[in-house]
Amino acid sequence: MYGAEVWQIPTREINKILSTEIYVLRRSARKSRIERIKNEHVKEIMGVKEKPDIIDNIERKRLQWYGHVKRMQDERLPKLIMEWIPGERRKRGRPRKTWMEGVRAAMKTRHL
């Protein structure tokens, strides 16, 4: 997925992406939900059981981009933007999940 390394995907959207992935696999395997075949079996049929899902690929690309930017020189624009902290106040309510929080979570799940 092009440009996925800079996305911050909310949990609701993650669930939609994963369900769409299973939907596409089911359609490719010509298996209906009416047949009540489990998702793991559909993945076995399609030969993708051992392969990572789309979200894992997005997290991997995000971590690759993070490492690439961290190795950049300090005056490069992507590094300046990544380290920039806005000076204004946030809006009321719960703050949105930042890109760096997503990177930290991906690093934590991979024990990095």
Biopython code that builds the backbone (N, CA, C, O; Angstrom):
import numpy as np
from Bio.PDB.StructureBuilder import StructureBuilder

atoms = [
    (1, "MET", "N", (0.848, -1.167, 0.000)),
    (1, "MET", "CA", (0.000, 0.000, 0.000)),
    (1, "MET", "C", (0.896, 1.232, 0.000)),
    (1, "MET", "O", (1.711, 1.437, 0.900)),
    (2, "TYR", "N", (0.723, 2.025, -1.011)),
    (2, "TYR", "CA", (1.592, 3.175, -1.196)),
    (2, "TYR", "C", (1.306, 4.249, -0.148)),
    (2, "TYR", "O", (0.153, 4.637, 0.039)),
    (3, "GLY", "N", (2.332, 4.726, 0.528)),
    (3, "GLY", "CA", (2.204, 5.803, 1.503)),
    (3, "GLY", "C", (1.666, 5.371, 2.845)),
    (3, "GLY", "O", (1.367, 6.219, 3.686)),
    (4, "ALA", "N", (1.532, 4.075, 3.073)),
    (4, "ALA", "CA", (0.939, 3.585, 4.319)),
    (4, "ALA", "C", (1.817, 3.845, 5.523)),
    (4, "ALA", "O", (1.336, 3.820, 6.656)),
    (5, "GLU", "N", (3.101, 4.096, 5.299)),
    (5, "GLU", "CA", (4.009, 4.299, 6.422)),
    (5, "GLU", "C", (3.743, 5.595, 7.186)),
    (5, "GLU", "O", (4.197, 5.738, 8.321)),
    (6, "VAL", "N", (3.036, 6.519, 6.603)),
    (6, "VAL", "CA", (2.774, 7.784, 7.286)),
    (6, "VAL", "C", (1.334, 7.899, 7.772)),
    (6, "VAL", "O", (0.931, 8.951, 8.268)),
    (7, "TRP", "N", (0.570, 6.849, 7.638)),
    (7, "TRP", "CA", (-0.811, 6.858, 8.107)),
    (7, "TRP", "C", (-0.857, 6.587, 9.600)),
    (7, "TRP", "O", (-0.071, 5.793, 10.116)),
    (8, "GLN", "N", (-1.761, 7.235, 10.285)),
    (8, "GLN", "CA", (-2.125, 6.845, 11.649)),
    (8, "GLN", "C", (-3.555, 6.343, 11.563)),
    (8, "GLN", "O", (-4.488, 7.128, 11.391)),
    (9, "ILE", "N", (-3.725, 5.051, 11.682)),
    (9, "ILE", "CA", (-5.017, 4.432, 11.429)),
    (9, "ILE", "C", (-5.744, 4.200, 12.745)),
    (9, "ILE", "O", (-5.215, 3.512, 13.618)),
    (10, "PRO", "N", (-6.941, 4.753, 12.912)),
    (10, "PRO", "CA", (-7.727, 4.485, 14.126)),
    (10, "PRO", "C", (-8.155, 3.021, 14.208)),
    (10, "PRO", "O", (-8.203, 2.324, 13.195)),
    (11, "THR", "N", (-8.462, 2.567, 15.411)),
    (11, "THR", "CA", (-8.843, 1.177, 15.637)),
    (11, "THR", "C", (-10.050, 0.782, 14.801)),
    (11, "THR", "O", (-10.110, -0.327, 14.270)),
    (12, "ARG", "N", (-10.995, 1.675, 14.688)),
    (12, "ARG", "CA", (-12.202, 1.391, 13.893)),
    (12, "ARG", "C", (-11.846, 1.110, 12.432)),
    (12, "ARG", "O", (-12.407, 0.207, 11.811)),
    (13, "GLU", "N", (-10.915, 1.888, 11.892)),
    (13, "GLU", "CA", (-10.487, 1.689, 10.509)),
    (13, "GLU", "C", (-9.666, 0.409, 10.364)),
    (13, "GLU", "O", (-9.744, -0.261, 9.334)),
    (14, "ILE", "N", (-8.885, 0.066, 11.381)),
    (14, "ILE", "CA", (-8.122, -1.184, 11.349)),
    (14, "ILE", "C", (-9.074, -2.370, 11.211)),
    (14, "ILE", "O", (-8.840, -3.280, 10.415)),
    (15, "ASN", "N", (-10.143, -2.344, 11.992)),
    (15, "ASN", "CA", (-11.125, -3.425, 11.916)),
    (15, "ASN", "C", (-11.765, -3.506, 10.527)),
    (15, "ASN", "O", (-12.002, -4.598, 10.012)),
    (16, "LYS", "N", (-12.042, -2.351, 9.927)),
    (16, "LYS", "CA", (-12.617, -2.334, 8.577)),
    (16, "LYS", "C", (-11.636, -2.904, 7.555)),
    (16, "LYS", "O", (-12.030, -3.649, 6.659)),
    (17, "ILE", "N", (-10.356, -2.551, 7.693)),
    (17, "ILE", "CA", (-9.340, -3.039, 6.759)),
    (17, "ILE", "C", (-9.204, -4.557, 6.876)),
    (17, "ILE", "O", (-9.143, -5.259, 5.866)),
    (18, "LEU", "N", (-9.156, -5.058, 8.109)),
    (18, "LEU", "CA", (-9.011, -6.500, 8.311)),
    (18, "LEU", "C", (-10.236, -7.265, 7.792)),
    (18, "LEU", "O", (-10.098, -8.334, 7.196)),
    (19, "SER", "N", (-11.422, -6.717, 8.018)),
    (19, "SER", "CA", (-12.615, -7.406, 7.528)),
    (19, "SER", "C", (-12.680, -7.372, 6.002)),
    (19, "SER", "O", (-13.166, -8.319, 5.384)),
    (20, "THR", "N", (-12.200, -6.303, 5.397)),
    (20, "THR", "CA", (-12.160, -6.228, 3.942)),
    (20, "THR", "C", (-11.161, -7.237, 3.382)),
    (20, "THR", "O", (-11.401, -7.850, 2.342)),
    (21, "GLU", "N", (-10.037, -7.401, 4.084)),
    (21, "GLU", "CA", (-9.045, -8.380, 3.648)),
    (21, "GLU", "C", (-9.647, -9.793, 3.649)),
    (21, "GLU", "O", (-9.475, -10.545, 2.690)),
    (22, "ILE", "N", (-10.344, -10.144, 4.715)),
    (22, "ILE", "CA", (-10.982, -11.463, 4.792)),
    (22, "ILE", "C", (-12.068, -11.595, 3.726)),
    (22, "ILE", "O", (-12.233, -12.658, 3.127)),
    (23, "TYR", "N", (-12.806, -10.507, 3.494)),
    (23, "TYR", "CA", (-13.845, -10.523, 2.460)),
    (23, "TYR", "C", (-13.240, -10.834, 1.092)),
    (23, "TYR", "O", (-13.782, -11.644, 0.340)),
    (24, "VAL", "N", (-12.123, -10.193, 0.774)),
    (24, "VAL", "CA", (-11.470, -10.419, -0.513)),
    (24, "VAL", "C", (-10.961, -11.857, -0.602)),
    (24, "VAL", "O", (-11.087, -12.492, -1.650)),
    (25, "LEU", "N", (-10.389, -12.377, 0.484)),
    (25, "LEU", "CA", (-9.917, -13.763, 0.480)),
    (25, "LEU", "C", (-11.081, -14.733, 0.292)),
    (25, "LEU", "O", (-10.965, -15.710, -0.448)),
    (26, "ARG", "N", (-12.200, -14.465, 0.960)),
    (26, "ARG", "CA", (-13.381, -15.323, 0.804)),
    (26, "ARG", "C", (-13.884, -15.313, -0.638)),
    (26, "ARG", "O", (-14.219, -16.356, -1.201)),
    (27, "ARG", "N", (-13.931, -14.122, -1.220)),
    (27, "ARG", "CA", (-14.398, -14.019, -2.617)),
    (27, "ARG", "C", (-13.452, -14.756, -3.557)),
    (27, "ARG", "O", (-13.888, -15.415, -4.501)),
    (28, "SER", "N", (-12.152, -14.638, -3.291)),
    (28, "SER", "CA", (-11.167, -15.316, -4.141)),
    (28, "SER", "C", (-11.257, -16.833, -4.001)),
    (28, "SER", "O", (-11.042, -17.568, -4.964)),
    (29, "ALA", "N", (-11.576, -17.295, -2.787)),
    (29, "ALA", "CA", (-11.698, -18.732, -2.536)),
    (29, "ALA", "C", (-13.076, -19.262, -2.917)),
    (29, "ALA", "O", (-13.322, -20.467, -2.862)),
    (30, "ARG", "N", (-13.973, -18.355, -3.305)),
    (30, "ARG", "CA", (-15.354, -18.707, -3.654)),
    (30, "ARG", "C", (-16.078, -19.385, -2.497)),
    (30, "ARG", "O", (-16.821, -20.350, -2.679)),
    (31, "LYS", "N", (-15.838, -18.850, -1.303)),
    (31, "LYS", "CA", (-16.504, -19.346, -0.098)),
    (31, "LYS", "C", (-17.390, -18.238, 0.444)),
    (31, "LYS", "O", (-16.959, -17.093, 0.582)),
    (32, "SER", "N", (-18.622, -18.587, 0.748)),
    (32, "SER", "CA", (-19.592, -17.617, 1.239)),
    (32, "SER", "C", (-19.617, -17.621, 2.764)),
    (32, "SER", "O", (-19.208, -18.596, 3.396)),
    (33, "ARG", "N", (-20.096, -16.536, 3.347)),
    (33, "ARG", "CA", (-20.281, -16.494, 4.802)),
    (33, "ARG", "C", (-21.378, -17.472, 5.214)),
    (33, "ARG", "O", (-21.391, -17.946, 6.350)),
    (34, "ILE", "N", (-22.282, -17.769, 4.311)),
    (34, "ILE", "CA", (-23.367, -18.709, 4.595)),
    (34, "ILE", "C", (-22.808, -20.108, 4.872)),
    (34, "ILE", "O", (-23.400, -20.872, 5.635)),
    (35, "GLU", "N", (-21.671, -20.447, 4.253)),
    (35, "GLU", "CA", (-21.053, -21.749, 4.456)),
    (35, "GLU", "C", (-20.421, -21.893, 5.842)),
    (35, "GLU", "O", (-20.038, -22.995, 6.236)),
    (36, "ARG", "N", (-20.311, -20.792, 6.581)),
    (36, "ARG", "CA", (-19.787, -20.773, 7.952)),
    (36, "ARG", "C", (-18.396, -21.390, 8.067)),
    (36, "ARG", "O", (-18.126, -22.184, 8.969)),
    (37, "ILE", "N", (-17.527, -21.015, 7.146)),
    (37, "ILE", "CA", (-16.141, -21.458, 7.180)),
    (37, "ILE", "C", (-15.326, -20.411, 7.929)),
    (37, "ILE", "O", (-15.446, -19.215, 7.659)),
    (38, "LYS", "N", (-14.497, -20.861, 8.870)),
    (38, "LYS", "CA", (-13.725, -19.939, 9.687)),
    (38, "LYS", "C", (-12.686, -19.203, 8.851)),
    (38, "LYS", "O", (-12.238, -19.686, 7.811)),
    (39, "ASN", "N", (-12.315, -18.019, 9.334)),
    (39, "ASN", "CA", (-11.350, -17.186, 8.619)),
    (39, "ASN", "C", (-10.002, -17.892, 8.480)),
    (39, "ASN", "O", (-9.350, -17.776, 7.442)),
    (40, "GLU", "N", (-9.576, -18.623, 9.517)),
    (40, "GLU", "CA", (-8.298, -19.323, 9.459)),
    (40, "GLU", "C", (-8.297, -20.368, 8.337)),
    (40, "GLU", "O", (-7.293, -20.553, 7.650)),
    (41, "HIS", "N", (-9.431, -21.042, 8.166)),
    (41, "HIS", "CA", (-9.520, -22.044, 7.102)),
    (41, "HIS", "C", (-9.494, -21.380, 5.723)),
    (41, "HIS", "O", (-8.899, -21.915, 4.787)),
    (42, "VAL", "N", (-10.129, -20.234, 5.599)),
    (42, "VAL", "CA", (-10.106, -19.503, 4.324)),
    (42, "VAL", "C", (-8.665, -19.088, 4.009)),
    (42, "VAL", "O", (-8.238, -19.159, 2.857)),
    (43, "LYS", "N", (-7.923, -18.660, 5.023)),
    (43, "LYS", "CA", (-6.520, -18.291, 4.809)),
    (43, "LYS", "C", (-5.694, -19.505, 4.399)),
    (43, "LYS", "O", (-4.806, -19.392, 3.553)),
    (44, "GLU", "N", (-5.976, -20.659, 4.986)),
    (44, "GLU", "CA", (-5.282, -21.885, 4.592)),
    (44, "GLU", "C", (-5.563, -22.224, 3.137)),
    (44, "GLU", "O", (-4.658, -22.592, 2.387)),
    (45, "ILE", "N", (-6.826, -22.096, 2.745)),
    (45, "ILE", "CA", (-7.215, -22.403, 1.365)),
    (45, "ILE", "C", (-6.462, -21.497, 0.390)),
    (45, "ILE", "O", (-6.008, -21.946, -0.662)),
    (46, "MET", "N", (-6.337, -20.227, 0.747)),
    (46, "MET", "CA", (-5.687, -19.266, -0.138)),
    (46, "MET", "C", (-4.163, -19.278, -0.010)),
    (46, "MET", "O", (-3.471, -18.638, -0.802)),
    (47, "GLY", "N", (-3.639, -19.994, 0.973)),
    (47, "GLY", "CA", (-2.187, -20.100, 1.127)),
    (47, "GLY", "C", (-1.538, -18.885, 1.753)),
    (47, "GLY", "O", (-0.366, -18.607, 1.496)),
    (48, "VAL", "N", (-2.278, -18.158, 2.570)),
    (48, "VAL", "CA", (-1.731, -16.959, 3.210)),
    (48, "VAL", "C", (-1.783, -17.055, 4.734)),
    (48, "VAL", "O", (-1.668, -16.041, 5.422)),
    (49, "LYS", "N", (-1.952, -18.250, 5.257)),
    (49, "LYS", "CA", (-2.092, -18.405, 6.707)),
    (49, "LYS", "C", (-0.834, -17.959, 7.441)),
    (49, "LYS", "O", (-0.923, -17.306, 8.481)),
    (50, "GLU", "N", (0.328, -18.302, 6.916)),
    (50, "GLU", "CA", (1.588, -17.970, 7.589)),
    (50, "GLU", "C", (2.072, -16.553, 7.268)),
    (50, "GLU", "O", (2.993, -16.051, 7.913)),
    (51, "LYS", "N", (1.467, -15.922, 6.294)),
    (51, "LYS", "CA", (1.897, -14.576, 5.904)),
    (51, "LYS", "C", (1.242, -13.529, 6.802)),
    (51, "LYS", "O", (0.132, -13.740, 7.290)),
    (52, "PRO", "N", (1.929, -12.393, 7.026)),
    (52, "PRO", "CA", (1.333, -11.338, 7.854)),
    (52, "PRO", "C", (0.159, -10.672, 7.142)),
    (52, "PRO", "O", (0.095, -10.647, 5.913)),
    (53, "ASP", "N", (-0.773, -10.131, 7.938)),
    (53, "ASP", "CA", (-1.917, -9.441, 7.339)),
    (53, "ASP", "C", (-1.531, -8.017, 6.945)),
    (53, "ASP", "O", (-0.386, -7.601, 7.121)),
    (54, "ILE", "N", (-2.491, -7.287, 6.417)),
    (54, "ILE", "CA", (-2.228, -5.942, 5.899)),
    (54, "ILE", "C", (-1.736, -5.000, 7.001)),
    (54, "ILE", "O", (-0.838, -4.192, 6.766)),
    (55, "ILE", "N", (-2.311, -5.097, 8.186)),
    (55, "ILE", "CA", (-1.933, -4.202, 9.278)),
    (55, "ILE", "C", (-0.488, -4.447, 9.692)),
    (55, "ILE", "O", (0.235, -3.498, 9.995)),
    (56, "ASP", "N", (-0.055, -5.706, 9.708)),
    (56, "ASP", "CA", (1.346, -6.004, 10.018)),
    (56, "ASP", "C", (2.280, -5.406, 8.970)),
    (56, "ASP", "O", (3.353, -4.903, 9.303)),
    (57, "ASN", "N", (1.870, -5.462, 7.709)),
    (57, "ASN", "CA", (2.682, -4.855, 6.650)),
    (57, "ASN", "C", (2.764, -3.338, 6.814)),
    (57, "ASN", "O", (3.824, -2.745, 6.609)),
    (58, "ILE", "N", (1.653, -2.717, 7.181)),
    (58, "ILE", "CA", (1.643, -1.267, 7.388)),
    (58, "ILE", "C", (2.549, -0.900, 8.557)),
    (58, "ILE", "O", (3.306, 0.067, 8.474)),
    (59, "GLU", "N", (2.478, -1.671, 9.654)),
    (59, "GLU", "CA", (3.343, -1.397, 10.810)),
    (59, "GLU", "C", (4.817, -1.581, 10.450)),
    (59, "GLU", "O", (5.665, -0.798, 10.877)),
    (60, "ARG", "N", (5.117, -2.606, 9.675)),
    (60, "ARG", "CA", (6.505, -2.841, 9.262)),
    (60, "ARG", "C", (7.022, -1.673, 8.420)),
    (60, "ARG", "O", (8.142, -1.200, 8.619)),
    (61, "LYS", "N", (6.190, -1.211, 7.476)),
    (61, "LYS", "CA", (6.588, -0.074, 6.652)),
    (61, "LYS", "C", (6.732, 1.203, 7.484)),
    (61, "LYS", "O", (7.608, 2.027, 7.220)),
    (62, "ARG", "N", (5.861, 1.361, 8.496)),
    (62, "ARG", "CA", (5.942, 2.519, 9.380)),
    (62, "ARG", "C", (7.269, 2.517, 10.142)),
    (62, "ARG", "O", (7.919, 3.554, 10.272)),
    (63, "LEU", "N", (7.663, 1.345, 10.644)),
    (63, "LEU", "CA", (8.928, 1.245, 11.372)),
    (63, "LEU", "C", (10.122, 1.456, 10.448)),
    (63, "LEU", "O", (11.123, 2.043, 10.861)),
    (64, "GLN", "N", (10.032, 0.988, 9.206)),
    (64, "GLN", "CA", (11.107, 1.242, 8.247)),
    (64, "GLN", "C", (11.250, 2.734, 7.970)),
    (64, "GLN", "O", (12.363, 3.256, 7.910)),
    (65, "TRP", "N", (10.125, 3.412, 7.802)),
    (65, "TRP", "CA", (10.159, 4.854, 7.546)),
    (65, "TRP", "C", (10.703, 5.600, 8.756)),
    (65, "TRP", "O", (11.475, 6.547, 8.607)),
    (66, "TYR", "N", (10.303, 5.176, 9.960)),
    (66, "TYR", "CA", (10.795, 5.800, 11.187)),
    (66, "TYR", "C", (12.318, 5.674, 11.274)),
    (66, "TYR", "O", (13.001, 6.653, 11.574)),
    (67, "GLY", "N", (12.853, 4.485, 11.015)),
    (67, "GLY", "CA", (14.304, 4.289, 11.030)),
    (67, "GLY", "C", (14.996, 5.111, 9.971)),
    (67, "GLY", "O", (16.076, 5.652, 10.209)),
    (68, "HIS", "N", (14.385, 5.212, 8.794)),
    (68, "HIS", "CA", (14.956, 6.008, 7.714)),
    (68, "HIS", "C", (15.038, 7.481, 8.108)),
    (68, "HIS", "O", (16.056, 8.134, 7.879)),
    (69, "VAL", "N", (13.969, 7.996, 8.697)),
    (69, "VAL", "CA", (13.945, 9.411, 9.084)),
    (69, "VAL", "C", (14.907, 9.666, 10.240)),
    (69, "VAL", "O", (15.573, 10.701, 10.265)),
    (70, "LYS", "N", (14.991, 8.748, 11.192)),
    (70, "LYS", "CA", (15.903, 8.932, 12.332)),
    (70, "LYS", "C", (17.365, 8.985, 11.890)),
    (70, "LYS", "O", (18.184, 9.642, 12.534)),
    (71, "ARG", "N", (17.696, 8.296, 10.797)),
    (71, "ARG", "CA", (19.070, 8.312, 10.298)),
    (71, "ARG", "C", (19.383, 9.535, 9.444)),
    (71, "ARG", "O", (20.542, 9.766, 9.098)),
    (72, "MET", "N", (18.352, 10.328, 9.095)),
    (72, "MET", "CA", (18.563, 11.515, 8.265)),
    (72, "MET", "C", (19.348, 12.577, 9.024)),
    (72, "MET", "O", (19.434, 12.558, 10.251)),
    (73, "GLN", "N", (19.917, 13.502, 8.259)),
    (73, "GLN", "CA", (20.598, 14.633, 8.869)),
    (73, "GLN", "C", (19.569, 15.529, 9.550)),
    (73, "GLN", "O", (18.400, 15.548, 9.163)),
    (74, "ASP", "N", (20.008, 16.269, 10.568)),
    (74, "ASP", "CA", (19.080, 17.048, 11.385)),
    (74, "ASP", "C", (18.373, 18.164, 10.625)),
    (74, "ASP", "O", (17.289, 18.580, 11.034)),
    (75, "GLU", "N", (18.946, 18.661, 9.537)),
    (75, "GLU", "CA", (18.319, 19.779, 8.830)),
    (75, "GLU", "C", (17.355, 19.337, 7.729)),
    (75, "GLU", "O", (16.760, 20.188, 7.068)),
    (76, "ARG", "N", (17.186, 18.031, 7.514)),
    (76, "ARG", "CA", (16.243, 17.536, 6.504)),
    (76, "ARG", "C", (14.809, 17.771, 6.960)),
    (76, "ARG", "O", (14.497, 17.633, 8.143)),
    (77, "LEU", "N", (13.939, 18.127, 6.017)),
    (77, "LEU", "CA", (12.562, 18.482, 6.317)),
    (77, "LEU", "C", (11.758, 17.350, 6.963)),
    (77, "LEU", "O", (11.047, 17.615, 7.932)),
    (78, "PRO", "N", (11.829, 16.102, 6.481)),
    (78, "PRO", "CA", (11.052, 15.056, 7.155)),
    (78, "PRO", "C", (11.424, 14.876, 8.625)),
    (78, "PRO", "O", (10.558, 14.625, 9.463)),
    (79, "LYS", "N", (12.709, 15.005, 8.933)),
    (79, "LYS", "CA", (13.133, 14.864, 10.326)),
    (79, "LYS", "C", (12.662, 16.054, 11.154)),
    (79, "LYS", "O", (12.255, 15.880, 12.303)),
    (80, "LEU", "N", (12.711, 17.248, 10.597)),
    (80, "LEU", "CA", (12.225, 18.432, 11.307)),
    (80, "LEU", "C", (10.732, 18.318, 11.592)),
    (80, "LEU", "O", (10.278, 18.674, 12.679)),
    (81, "ILE", "N", (9.976, 17.826, 10.630)),
    (81, "ILE", "CA", (8.536, 17.679, 10.808)),
    (81, "ILE", "C", (8.231, 16.609, 11.853)),
    (81, "ILE", "O", (7.323, 16.782, 12.666)),
    (82, "MET", "N", (8.980, 15.504, 11.840)),
    (82, "MET", "CA", (8.729, 14.428, 12.793)),
    (82, "MET", "C", (9.006, 14.885, 14.230)),
    (82, "MET", "O", (8.315, 14.461, 15.157)),
    (83, "GLU", "N", (10.002, 15.740, 14.420)),
    (83, "GLU", "CA", (10.375, 16.180, 15.758)),
    (83, "GLU", "C", (9.676, 17.471, 16.173)),
    (83, "GLU", "O", (9.884, 17.949, 17.289)),
    (84, "TRP", "N", (8.851, 18.045, 15.298)),
    (84, "TRP", "CA", (8.180, 19.311, 15.567)),
    (84, "TRP", "C", (7.074, 19.125, 16.599)),
    (84, "TRP", "O", (6.312, 18.160, 16.542)),
    (85, "ILE", "N", (6.996, 20.056, 17.536)),
    (85, "ILE", "CA", (5.931, 20.057, 18.539)),
    (85, "ILE", "C", (5.145, 21.348, 18.366)),
    (85, "ILE", "O", (5.717, 22.429, 18.503)),
    (86, "PRO", "N", (3.845, 21.267, 18.068)),
    (86, "PRO", "CA", (3.058, 22.487, 17.862)),
    (86, "PRO", "C", (2.972, 23.306, 19.149)),
    (86, "PRO", "O", (2.931, 22.752, 20.248)),
    (87, "GLY", "N", (2.944, 24.621, 19.000)),
    (87, "GLY", "CA", (2.930, 25.498, 20.155)),
    (87, "GLY", "C", (1.545, 25.845, 20.668)),
    (87, "GLY", "O", (1.423, 26.391, 21.764)),
    (88, "GLU", "N", (0.515, 25.551, 19.925)),
    (88, "GLU", "CA", (-0.830, 25.939, 20.346)),
    (88, "GLU", "C", (-1.488, 24.861, 21.189)),
    (88, "GLU", "O", (-1.034, 23.718, 21.230)),
    (89, "ARG", "N", (-2.557, 25.241, 21.855)),
    (89, "ARG", "CA", (-3.288, 24.297, 22.699)),
    (89, "ARG", "C", (-4.114, 23.341, 21.856)),
    (89, "ARG", "O", (-4.514, 23.654, 20.735)),
    (90, "ARG", "N", (-4.357, 22.178, 22.419)),
    (90, "ARG", "CA", (-5.211, 21.203, 21.745)),
    (90, "ARG", "C", (-6.670, 21.493, 22.048)),
    (90, "ARG", "O", (-6.999, 22.233, 22.975)),
    (91, "LYS", "N", (-7.532, 20.897, 21.250)),
    (91, "LYS", "CA", (-8.963, 21.053, 21.462)),
    (91, "LYS", "C", (-9.404, 20.238, 22.667)),
    (91, "LYS", "O", (-8.656, 19.412, 23.189)),
    (92, "ARG", "N", (-10.628, 20.488, 23.095)),
    (92, "ARG", "CA", (-11.192, 19.736, 24.209)),
    (92, "ARG", "C", (-11.384, 18.276, 23.847)),
    (92, "ARG", "O", (-11.476, 17.911, 22.675)),
    (93, "GLY", "N", (-11.442, 17.453, 24.880)),
    (93, "GLY", "CA", (-11.705, 16.035, 24.665)),
    (93, "GLY", "C", (-10.428, 15.216, 24.613)),
    (93, "GLY", "O", (-9.324, 15.722, 24.814)),
    (94, "ARG", "N", (-10.612, 13.955, 24.340)),
    (94, "ARG", "CA", (-9.482, 13.054, 24.286)),
    (94, "ARG", "C", (-8.633, 13.359, 23.061)),
    (94, "ARG", "O", (-9.174, 13.477, 21.961)),
    (95, "PRO", "N", (-7.319, 13.490, 23.218)),
    (95, "PRO", "CA", (-6.479, 13.789, 22.057)),
    (95, "PRO", "C", (-6.401, 12.608, 21.101)),
    (95, "PRO", "O", (-6.488, 11.451, 21.512)),
    (96, "ARG", "N", (-6.237, 12.913, 19.840)),
    (96, "ARG", "CA", (-6.093, 11.873, 18.842)),
    (96, "ARG", "C", (-4.762, 11.155, 19.030)),
    (96, "ARG", "O", (-3.801, 11.718, 19.556)),
    (97, "LYS", "N", (-4.727, 9.918, 18.596)),
    (97, "LYS", "CA", (-3.510, 9.131, 18.676)),
    (97, "LYS", "C", (-2.519, 9.678, 17.650)),
    (97, "LYS", "O", (-2.863, 9.847, 16.480)),
    (98, "THR", "N", (-1.311, 9.950, 18.080)),
    (98, "THR", "CA", (-0.312, 10.515, 17.174)),
    (98, "THR", "C", (0.411, 9.412, 16.421)),
    (98, "THR", "O", (0.319, 8.234, 16.766)),
    (99, "TRP", "N", (1.125, 9.815, 15.396)),
    (99, "TRP", "CA", (1.892, 8.872, 14.592)),
    (99, "TRP", "C", (2.983, 8.229, 15.438)),
    (99, "TRP", "O", (3.236, 7.030, 15.325)),
    (100, "MET", "N", (3.629, 9.027, 16.287)),
    (100, "MET", "CA", (4.696, 8.492, 17.135)),
    (100, "MET", "C", (4.155, 7.478, 18.134)),
    (100, "MET", "O", (4.845, 6.511, 18.453)),
    (101, "GLU", "N", (2.948, 7.672, 18.633)),
    (101, "GLU", "CA", (2.349, 6.684, 19.534)),
    (101, "GLU", "C", (2.139, 5.362, 18.798)),
    (101, "GLU", "O", (2.320, 4.291, 19.378)),
    (102, "GLY", "N", (1.759, 5.435, 17.532)),
    (102, "GLY", "CA", (1.613, 4.228, 16.726)),
    (102, "GLY", "C", (2.952, 3.531, 16.511)),
    (102, "GLY", "O", (3.030, 2.303, 16.529)),
    (103, "VAL", "N", (4.003, 4.322, 16.306)),
    (103, "VAL", "CA", (5.343, 3.755, 16.133)),
    (103, "VAL", "C", (5.785, 3.079, 17.432)),
    (103, "VAL", "O", (6.305, 1.964, 17.413)),
    (104, "ARG", "N", (5.576, 3.759, 18.550)),
    (104, "ARG", "CA", (5.966, 3.175, 19.845)),
    (104, "ARG", "C", (5.201, 1.879, 20.121)),
    (104, "ARG", "O", (5.776, 0.912, 20.622)),
    (105, "ALA", "N", (3.913, 1.857, 19.796)),
    (105, "ALA", "CA", (3.118, 0.643, 19.996)),
    (105, "ALA", "C", (3.609, -0.494, 19.111)),
    (105, "ALA", "O", (3.670, -1.640, 19.558)),
    (106, "ALA", "N", (3.961, -0.196, 17.861)),
    (106, "ALA", "CA", (4.479, -1.222, 16.959)),
    (106, "ALA", "C", (5.824, -1.736, 17.450)),
    (106, "ALA", "O", (6.103, -2.931, 17.355)),
    (107, "MET", "N", (6.651, -0.857, 17.967)),
    (107, "MET", "CA", (7.937, -1.276, 18.500)),
    (107, "MET", "C", (7.762, -2.139, 19.739)),
    (107, "MET", "O", (8.503, -3.100, 19.945)),
    (108, "LYS", "N", (6.778, -1.794, 20.565)),
    (108, "LYS", "CA", (6.534, -2.558, 21.788)),
    (108, "LYS", "C", (6.035, -3.967, 21.453)),
    (108, "LYS", "O", (6.459, -4.935, 22.085)),
    (109, "THR", "N", (5.146, -4.092, 20.475)),
    (109, "THR", "CA", (4.632, -5.420, 20.122)),
    (109, "THR", "C", (5.720, -6.288, 19.492)),
    (109, "THR", "O", (5.664, -7.515, 19.578)),
    (110, "ARG", "N", (6.700, -5.661, 18.865)),
    (110, "ARG", "CA", (7.796, -6.419, 18.244)),
    (110, "ARG", "C", (9.010, -6.510, 19.150)),
    (110, "ARG", "O", (10.049, -7.030, 18.743)),
    (111, "HIS", "N", (8.890, -6.009, 20.379)),
    (111, "HIS", "CA", (9.954, -6.060, 21.390)),
    (111, "HIS", "C", (11.235, -5.394, 20.889)),
    (111, "HIS", "O", (12.324, -5.953, 21.019)),
    (112, "LEU", "N", (11.099, -4.200, 20.318)),
    (112, "LEU", "CA", (12.268, -3.440, 19.837)),
    (112, "LEU", "C", (12.596, -2.315, 20.781)),
    (112, "LEU", "O", (13.545, -1.568, 20.544)),
]
sb = StructureBuilder()
sb.init_structure("model")
sb.init_model(0)
sb.init_chain("A")
sb.init_seg("    ")
for serial, (resi, resn, name, xyz) in enumerate(atoms, 1):
    if name == "N":
        sb.init_residue(resn, " ", resi, " ")
    sb.init_atom(name, np.array(xyz, "f"), 0.0, 1.0, " ", f" {name:<3s}", serial, name[0])
structure = sb.get_structure()
